Amino acid sequence: MDESQRTLRVGATLVFGGVLISLVAGFFHPNQAPANDHAAAFAEYAASDVWIAVHLGQFVGMMMIVAGLVALFPVLDARPGRSGWAGRFGAVAAVLALGLYGVLQAVDGVALKHAVDAWATAPKSERAARFASAEAIRWLEWSVRSYHSYLLGASFLLYGTVVTSTAGLPRPIGYIMGLSGLAYIAQGWVIGSQGFSSANAAPTLAGIILVLTWSVWLLANAWRKFTAHIFPTT
């Protein structure tokens, strides 16, 4: 097995592992109250004992996804018929998206939790001011998440462009990557303009399904190549 096949396997495994960890962590995220009903949502967040751990898990998942995308770049870049500029900008966008995600999880996973805890336990005379502080942090979360979604969506879209132009991977993987990128870009627009409104449900669900689909397909393709090398047919 040559180095490009080994790198493809590592990159695909990291991406899928990151998606899986993000989904598992998200399963424990409190989601009963409408996210745009701040009074109800903040009360639910204040009651959560796993809030900080959940967001740390989501950050670890995103780190693995971006590490996988970066690992895939030299493999895709080395293949004939590539769109080199798309791969390079896609890798840069992924790294920038990770930086924004770190800021997002610091704001959402740490600052917002302490703000809602302070609001929930504050005396009545201070509750309005504490709520306003928590709401300001929430709006900051919207802004960071919006631009993170733009960048991650752009990375998926650009990587999808590269995959569709290579001979070594099934083209439908690239098409699905591109569609997942568009779903994330749509999320960025909705969150930036409306916050966590019901309008974000469709692009969020589409993004999850599409990313899970292409990451599983990419993983299966990478390991199929590996097992074919270890156990060649005669």
Number of C-alpha atoms within 10 A of each C-alpha: 11 8 9 15 17 15 18 26 23 18 26 27 22 25 30 24 21 25 23 17 20 22 17 15 21 15 11 14 18 16 12 9 15 13 17 15 11 16 16 13 18 25 15 17 21 19 15 15 9 14 20 20 15 21 23 19 19 26 23 18 24 24 22 23 27 24 21 24 24 20 20 23 20 16 17 24 19 12 18 12 14 18 19 17 11 20 27 19 15 27 25 15 22 28 20 18 26 22 13 20 22 22 16 24 22 18 18 22 21 16 18 26 22 16 21 26 19 18 23 20 12 15 11 10 8 12 15 13 13 20 20 13 16 24 18 14 19 20 14 16 23 23 17 22 24 24 22 27 25 21 25 28 29 25 30 30 27 24 28 26 22 27 28 22 18 19 13 14 16 15 17 14 22 24 21 23 29 27 20 29 27 22 26 28 24 21 29 28 16 20 22 19 13 14 22 17 14 12 13 18 13 12 19 17 11 17 24 15 13 21 23 20 16 23 24 19 16 23 20 15 18 21 18 13 17 18 11 11 13 10 9 9 6 3
